[in-house]
Amino acid sequence: MLRGMARSLVVKATAGSDAPERCSQAFTVAATAVAGGVPTSLWLTGESAWFALPGRAASFELPHAAPLPDLLEAIIAGGSVTLCTQCAARRGIGPDDVLPGIRIAGAAVFVEESLQEGAQALVY
């Protein structure tokens, strides 16, 4: 906490296996924030949308990086994970397809979270 002000972190992951370092950075930063007790929201957009599906994070590989399934599990357990509505629709992903604890929501919710007092939004 910074001088008594409640802070939160909103992380938007826009990359998946197509840009593995950027993807890993988003998940690592979000999981680190959760571990530090920071209220954290991870948004899965673009190619990272696939990681909302069971087993998909396990197929992600990046040398010297924490395993994506472990990071995702920690974020779901201690923060929130949201799959972009349009990104899900473009990939044929519905609410019954995603991992337990992941919601599907759109831009209005992202903007609302990002503009809360004390919120910091990061896009990877």
C-alpha positions in Angstrom: 0.0 0.0 0.0 1.2 3.5 -0.8 0.6 5.9 2.1 -2.7 4.4 3.1 -4.2 4.6 -0.4 -5.8 1.4 -1.5 -4.3 0.5 -4.9 -5.5 -2.0 -7.5 -3.9 -3.4 -10.6 -5.7 -4.2 -13.9 -3.6 -6.1 -16.4 -4.7 -6.7 -20.0 -2.9 -9.5 -21.8 -3.2 -9.1 -25.5 -0.7 -11.7 -26.6 -0.6 -15.5 -26.4 1.8 -18.0 -27.9 2.2 -15.6 -30.8 4.3 -13.3 -28.5 5.3 -15.5 -25.6 7.5 -13.0 -23.7 4.8 -10.4 -23.7 2.2 -12.9 -22.6 4.4 -14.3 -19.8 5.1 -10.8 -18.6 1.4 -10.0 -18.2 0.7 -13.2 -16.3 3.9 -12.8 -14.1 3.1 -9.2 -13.2 -0.5 -10.1 -12.3 0.5 -13.2 -10.2 3.2 -11.2 -8.5 0.7 -8.5 -7.6 -1.7 -11.1 -6.2 1.1 -12.6 -4.1 1.8 -9.1 -2.8 -1.8 -8.6 -1.6 -2.7 -6.2 -4.4 -6.3 -6.5 -5.7 -5.6 -7.7 -9.2 -7.7 -8.1 -12.3 -6.3 -10.0 -15.4 -8.0 -9.5 -18.7 -7.5 -12.1 -21.4 -7.8 -10.5 -24.9 -6.6 -11.3 -28.4 -4.6 -14.5 -28.5 -4.4 -14.8 -24.7 -8.2 -15.6 -24.8 -7.3 -19.2 -25.5 -5.8 -19.5 -22.0 -9.4 -19.3 -20.6 -10.0 -22.8 -21.8 -9.0 -25.9 -19.7 -5.6 -27.3 -20.6 -4.6 -24.5 -23.0 -2.1 -22.8 -20.5 -0.3 -26.1 -20.2 0.7 -25.9 -23.9 2.4 -22.6 -23.4 6.2 -22.8 -23.2 8.8 -20.1 -22.5 12.3 -20.9 -21.2 13.2 -19.4 -17.8 9.5 -18.4 -17.2 7.2 -19.6 -14.5 4.7 -22.2 -15.8 1.6 -20.4 -17.2 -0.9 -22.8 -15.5 0.6 -22.0 -12.1 0.4 -18.3 -12.7 -3.1 -18.5 -14.0 -4.2 -20.6 -11.0 -2.7 -18.1 -8.6 -4.5 -15.2 -10.2 -7.8 -17.0 -10.3 -7.4 -17.9 -6.6 -6.4 -14.5 -5.4 -7.7 -12.0 -7.9 -10.0 -12.0 -10.9 -9.7 -13.2 -14.5 -11.9 -11.9 -17.3 -12.2 -13.1 -20.9 -13.1 -10.3 -23.3 -16.6 -10.8 -24.7 -15.7 -10.0 -28.3 -12.5 -12.1 -28.2 -14.4 -15.0 -26.9 -17.1 -14.7 -29.5 -14.6 -14.5 -32.4 -13.1 -17.8 -31.1 -16.3 -19.5 -30.5 -15.7 -19.6 -26.7 -18.8 -19.5 -24.5 -19.4 -19.2 -20.7 -19.6 -23.0 -20.3 -16.2 -23.5 -22.0 -14.0 -21.5 -19.7 -12.1 -22.6 -16.6 -14.0 -22.2 -13.3 -13.5 -18.7 -11.9 -13.1 -16.9 -15.2 -15.9 -14.6 -16.3 -16.7 -13.1 -19.7 -17.2 -9.4 -19.8 -16.7 -6.5 -22.2 -15.1 -3.1 -22.6 -17.4 -1.3 -20.3 -16.3 -3.4 -17.3 -12.7 -3.0 -18.3 -13.1 0.8 -18.3 -14.9 0.7 -15.0 -12.2 -1.3 -13.3 -9.4 0.8 -14.9 -10.9 4.1 -13.8 -11.6 3.2 -10.2 -9.8 5.5 -7.7 -6.3 4.1 -7.1 -6.3 1.7 -10.1 -3.3 1.2 -12.3 -3.9 -0.4 -15.7 -1.2 -2.1 -17.7 -1.5 -3.5 -21.2 0.9 -6.2 -22.5 
